[in-house]
Amino acid sequence: MDVGTIIALLVGYLLGSIPFGLLLTRWTGKGDIREIGSGNIGATNVLRTGSRGLAAATLLLDAVKGAAAVVIAQRFWPDAVNFAAAGALVGHLYPVWLRFKGGKGVATLLGILVPLFWQAALVYALIWFGLLLILRISSVSGMLAAASAPITAAVLNEQMLFPMLLGFALLVIWQHRENIRRLVRGEEPRVGKKD
């Protein structure tokens, strides 16, 4: 692994590890998001503060940091773009600043896909937001959106991206393991309702 690859990985990780949900809720006087609802730092839990604006900002910023990691690597370390992408997702899921307890990665993965593989990003967004509108269960729409990324890569014969996107999808689904347990028990809350 050369120096450029290491730097790309670290830049991706540092960008991904910025906990925008936590920062925004603290800056606006909403308290510590980790003590609200599910305790997650992502947009769905930020919505439980009652602020749609903060939730939308969290979603957007979590996506932007993933996209930024890829764009920066494309500009300076083009051979290490996948490492920057992996760093960004892992940074969001396991940020060192929060004792490695981060978000679920759905918005960040969408951001990564936008400059990396726009066709997958389009499918991902349609599935995520479409199912969210229909089912109103954030975890289901997020997991199925994540699963769509490697499927899109396979369908479009993007063999170089498929293994990485499969790994990303599995990571996102793993972060939803508590949601899966609640889904099995019929206890998973719908968006807009309190836990």
N, C-alpha and C positions, 0 to 999 in steps of 0.2 A: 504494500500500500504506500503510494508516494505522498509527498507533502501536500500537494493540491487536493488529493482525495481526503486526507485527514482534515484539512481546513474546511472543505466543503461539508463534510460530515458534522464538524463542530459548529459551523455557521448555521446549518440546518437545525441542529439540536437546540442551539441557543435561541433561534427564532421560534421554533416550535414550542419551546418551554415557557414562553411568555404567557402567564395565566390571565388572559384578558377578562374573563368572567369575574375572577376574584378582584382584579384591579378596578374594573368599572363599578362593581357593586360597592366596594370600599370608598372609592372617590365620590360616589353619589350618596353616601350615607345610608346605604341599604344593609350595612353590616358585612359579616363574613359569610359568603355564599356557601361555604362548607358546613355551616350550621343550619342551613335552610333545606327543606325538602329532602332530596336524595343525597345532598352533600356534594354533588358533582359540580365542577366549575364551568360546565358547558351552557349553551344557550337555553336548552330546555329547562334546566334548573334555575337559571337567571330569570326566566319567565315567571317562575313561582314567587318572585319578589313583587309581582304585579306590574312590572314595567316592560311593556312590549318593545319599547325603544331600546332599552338596555339589552334585551334578549337579541334583538336584531343586530345591534352593534357588536355583541359578542360573537354571534354567528359570522358576521362579515369579517371581523378582525381575525378570528380563528382561521377562516379560509384564506385571508390575505397573507398571513404569516406562512402558510404552506406554499402558496403561490410564489411568495417572495424568495423563499429558500431555493426553489427550482429555477426561477428567473436569474437570480444572482449566480447560481452555479452554471447555468447555460452561458452566461456572459464571461465568467472568469475561469471556470473549471469544467468545460463541456464534457470531458470524459468521466466526470464524477457526479453527474446530475442525479443518478439513482441513489447515490450515497447521501446527497443533500436532501432528497425526498424522504429517504428512510430516517435521516436524522430529525427532520421536521416532525414526522409522525410520532416517532419514539419520544421526542422532546415533549410533545403535547400529552402523550399518554403517561409518561414517567418523568415529570420535571424535577430536577434536582432541588429547586427552591421549595418545593412542596412535599419533600420527603418521598418523591417518586409516585405521588398520588395525584394524577392529572385527570384529564377529560376522557371522553369516549372516542374521539378522533373523527367523527363523521364530517364535520365542517372542514377540518384541516385536510382530510383526505380529498374532499372536493376541491379545495384550493390547490392542492398538489397536482390534481389531474388537469386543471384548466390549461396551464402552459405545457404540461408534459404529454397529454393525450386528450385533445379536446373532444373527440368523439365519445370517449368514455365519460368525460365530465358532463356532456350533454345528457347521455343516458342516465347517469348517476343522479343528476339534478331532477330530471323528469320523474324518476322512480321515487326519490326521496320526498320531494314536495308534493307529488301527485298522491302517493300513499298517505302522506301526513294529512292532506286535506280530506281524503276518503275515510281513513281508519282513525285518525287522530291519536295514534299510538306512536310516539316518537321513536321508541326502541325498534319496533318492527320496521318502520320505514327506513331508519338509519342502517340497520343490519342488511336489509335487502338491497339498499343502494350500494353499500360497500361490496356486497357479493356480486353486483352487476359489473364492477370494474374488471376483474379477471375474465368474466364471461365475455364482455365486450372485446377484450384483448384476444381471446381465443377465436371469437367469431371473425374478427378483422385480421386474424393471422399475425398479431403483434407478438411474436414468440419471445422477443427480448424483454418485453414488459410483463408478460404473463406471470412468471414465477414471483416477481416482486409484488405485483398487484394481488396475487393470491395470498401472499404473506401478509400484506396490508389488510386485506379483507378479514383474514383469520384473526389478526390482532384486534381489529375493531369489534368483531363478534365476541372475542374473549373478554373485552372490556364490558360487554353487555351481559355477562354471565348471571349477574343478580337479576337483571331485567328478564332474562330467559326463565329463571326460577319463578319470578312473579307471574309471568305469562302462563306458565304451566299451572300455577295455583289460581289463575283468574284474578290476580290482584294488581296487575300492571295499570297504573293510572293513565287516563287519557289527557292529552294536551288541553290546558285550560282549567283542569281540576286540581285541587290540592291533593297531596298524598294522604 
